[in-house]
Amino acid sequence: MKDLTPDPATLDPAETMPRDRLEALQLDRLRETLRHAYANVPTYRAKFDAAGVTPDMLETLADLARFPFTVKDDLRQAYPFGMFAVPREKIARIHASSGTTGKPTVVGYTAEDLEIWGDLVARCLRAAGVRPGDMVHNAYGYGLFTGGLGAHAGIEKLGATVVPVSGGMTARQVQLIEDFRPKAICVTPSYMLNILEEYHRQGRDPRACPLEVGIFGAEPWTPAMRAEIETAFDMHAVDIYGLSEVMGPGVAQECVDAKGGLHVWEDHFLPEIIDPETGDVLPDGQEGELVFTTLTKRGMPVIRYRTRDLTTLMPGTARTHRRMAKVTGRSDDMIILRGVNVFPTQIEERVLGVTGLAPYFQIELVRSGHMDAMRVHVEALPGADGAACGDALALEIKERIGITCEIVLAEVGGVERSQGKARRVVDNRGTGPGA
């Protein structure tokens, strides 16, 4: 693999800002964010009032712990635009992610927010070894999902060349990589393994491909998967982190020269680690649930948003911004399947909505080649057309949630019953490729 270590002279000065100056900047921006949210978002005003806090009570960064958390349900209850802190007419773009009730979680960005987003993704790309003038094959999905357009804007901001391929049509992906000769690819890690399979199917040598680095995000991936990709393609594989509620891709980035955790861009996002049971703030180095407060978002600021991702905060390296370790799991029951957030309650709603199915189900996660896949085990009621019910359920899940899954019809009594707490999800991916 080539040495892609960035020239220190190309770093954004904010990346190497001394900690005391960085924390002073965070405090100023945090105060303004709290005031902006309290004045313009009824949800925050009500939550602050109920907790007996006001923005003026923030005197130090540690005082943030006095303020209430924001959770995904707050965003659902404010659907569609109740969390916006500016008039809807000032929102330049809307994205959305899947929700558990059939309604998506909506996020809005002002023109200024979009400029900052592009700048931060460009910062991520530089950390990954991409330079102005390089070509980047962008295979993240476009649309309401933040991945495609988020990466696209950052590539252009950096001054690189973007190839907006989006996902799917894997044979064409390989052809364009070989014909256009991009240096970098933005894609989910599981789909990169699909691309690898296509290289083999076409009889091509993946180690001879032009790619030098892959920026992988939108789903959890393991060190074993990194090793498989790097060995197969003779390329660097680095992690990018983001979530639509906070911004999208570009909240944190793993550096190509270190690969020892993702630098959180702390001049724009204030991270905390909390005990998921008590909500108490934990010290750096201790694993817990990741919480984010935005510091510069105007369209839709978020205060102490509980991501449910489990990780650890660590000191910076060449950059002074702290790093987050790879996410090890979640404190809730959300499944991330090929970049789509899926909750068991979503599947339950679809099962209960199909006439002829019994109210029992179990989700099985498996590996299909190099991709994660989902099976839903259900039972048909006596006298019902099980095959038709299964087809109806698959269609409902596809149209309402946005994922394709296999429906497995069990005999009556064949789906595991609850013995206290229902075991809704069985993860059988651990022995598959990339595990």
Buried (B, 14 or more C-beta within 10 A) or exposed (E): BEEBEBEEEEBBEBBBBEEEEBBEBBBEBBBBBBBBBBEBBEBBBEBBEEEEBBBEEBEEBEBBEEBBBBBBEBBBEBBBEBBBBBEEEBBBBBBBBBBBEEEBBBBBBBEBBBBBBBBBBBBBBBBBBBBEEBBBBBBBBBEBBBBBBBBBBBBBBBEBBBBBBBBEEBEEBBBBBBEEEBBBBBBBBBBBBBBBBBBEEEEBEBEEBBBBBBBBBBBBBBEEBBEBBBEBBBBBBBBBBBBBBBBBBBBBBBBBBBBEBBBBBBBBBBBBBBBBEEBEBBEEEEBBBBBBBBBBBBBBBBBBBBBBBBBBBBEBBBBBBBBBBBBEEBBBEBBBBBBBBBBBEBBBBBBEEBEBBBEBBBBBBBBBEBBBBBBBBBBBEEEBEBEEBBEBBBEBBEEBBBBEBBBBBBEEEBBBEEEEEBEBBBEEBEEBBBE
